[in-house]
Amino acid sequence: MSEPPHLADLRALVGQPGSRGRIPTPAAVLDLDAFERNVAKMQARADAARLALRPHAKSHKCAALARIQLDAGAVGVCCAKLAEAEALAAAGIRRILVTSPIVGEAPARRAARLAAELEDFRIVLDHVDGPAELGSAAAAPIGVLIDVDVGLGRTGVSNVEQAIEVARAIAAQPNLKLIGVQGYGGHWQHMEGANARASAVAGGMARLSAVVSALRDAGHTIGVVTGGGTGSFEADAAQGVLNEVQPGSYAFMDRQYRDALKADPDGAFEQALAIAATVISTNHPRWVTVDAGLKAFATDAGPPIPLGLDGAEYGFFGDEHGRLTRPGGRDLARGDRIDFVPPHVDPTLDRYEVIHLVRGDVLVDVARIEARGASQ
Ligand SMILES: Cc1ncc(COP(=O)(O)O)c(C=O)c1O
């Protein structure tokens, strides 16, 4: 597929000394060395704890970065939605778990198509009607997992009885195979303090464990027990209920995790992703204006943090602009470039067409975010 001209221009910068400073802003800029170290570190933690690692691709939605995670030892990736899975599958990713339940015939047909195309496609269900919908669309066996609510209350069966009902409905479909369960606790990922997270995880894992035991007692084979995120890895490993973990943000890090995890082992990842912006106006005495506003950062987790500018504070200044108070000790000039720690990585990256991969001050590659906006 041919690329639009602005991407061809960008690719012409690749490899040139100092090219990082010439990337048009606002831009998602990934320090590839730091990203690779983060990927290797999480893989080593998972290997040491004998946990399969299936990173959540919702954080980056990018096949090139998924490939780096797979090459480092991940068993596959997670996708939050079918469209995300379709986009990554089209870009060559072959082992995908969809972590949200689907509803109705059309999504079931799309899931069946993915299952037919991919080396390993799996999906979660949490309602007794789900298996009949998916089973009628399936022309070949599809691996399914029962999503279990571990206290978040977002998706998942609420109790053992519902889990057994869904398992029976799966068993009644010749083309569905129950392969495991998922229990994801999004509500404890950003709790401050390793002890607080550990005790919340323990409660949730007790619920998951009860469902796994009941399903096994009822004669179902439960191989995969998947869940977990960046903030809960230590607790997940200690609990020993999961045998597969799905962290996503660890590879990039953001303000939200930096504030919550501080020096905990779960937070021992480098800030690999920056949003680069440019100072475009300096006429006001108390602040300068940068070219990154509401469209450049997710806004759910506070303002972004300017790197290397102690005392300067960012404030959203409309859709396209940000206000940065002048820091003591350094004058900011028109054209200066500023890197920001994004507040929340997943919805921030979803705003960008590409991720700029840099090593030092050199742009070394430009990776399309193929599943950007793919939330259907
Ligand atoms: C089902 C599921 N698994 C894993 C993750 C990854 O979490 P994190 O990015 O906090 O590591 C998420 C994130 O929202 C998720 O929804």
The ligand as an SDF file (V2000), in Angstrom:
LIG
                    3D

 16 16  0  0  0  0  0  0  0  0999 V2000
   -8.3450   -6.7400   30.0220 C   0  0  0  0  0  0  0  0  0  0  0  0
   -7.0890   -5.9530   30.2170 C   0  0  0  0  0  0  0  0  0  0  0  0
   -5.9330   -6.6320   30.4120 N   0  0  0  0  0  0  0  0  0  0  0  0
   -4.7690   -5.9840   30.5750 C   0  0  0  0  0  0  0  0  0  0  0  0
   -4.6930   -4.5950   30.5560 C   0  0  0  0  0  0  0  0  0  0  0  0
   -3.3270   -3.9420   30.6810 C   0  0  0  0  0  0  0  0  0  0  0  0
   -3.2020   -3.1020   31.7250 O   0  0  0  0  0  0  0  0  0  0  0  0
   -1.9730   -2.0880   31.9120 P   0  0  0  0  0  0  0  0  0  0  0  0
   -1.8990   -1.2080   30.7170 O   0  0  0  0  0  0  0  0  0  0  0  0
   -2.3900   -1.3520   33.1070 O   0  0  0  0  0  0  0  0  0  0  0  0
   -0.7660   -2.9050   32.0650 O   0  0  0  0  0  0  0  0  0  0  0  0
   -5.8710   -3.8550   30.3840 C   0  0  0  0  0  0  0  0  0  0  0  0
   -5.8290   -2.3850   30.4200 C   0  0  0  0  0  0  0  0  0  0  0  0
   -6.7860   -1.6760   30.5090 O   0  0  0  0  0  0  0  0  0  0  0  0
   -7.0950   -4.5600   30.2000 C   0  0  0  0  0  0  0  0  0  0  0  0
   -8.2570   -3.8910   30.0130 O   0  0  0  0  0  0  0  0  0  0  0  0
  1  2  1  0
  2  3  1  0
  2 15  2  0
  3  4  2  0
  4  5  1  0
  5  6  1  0
  5 12  2  0
  6  7  1  0
  7  8  1  0
  8  9  2  0
  8 10  1  0
  8 11  1  0
 12 13  1  0
 12 15  1  0
 13 14  2  0
 15 16  1  0
M  END
$$$$
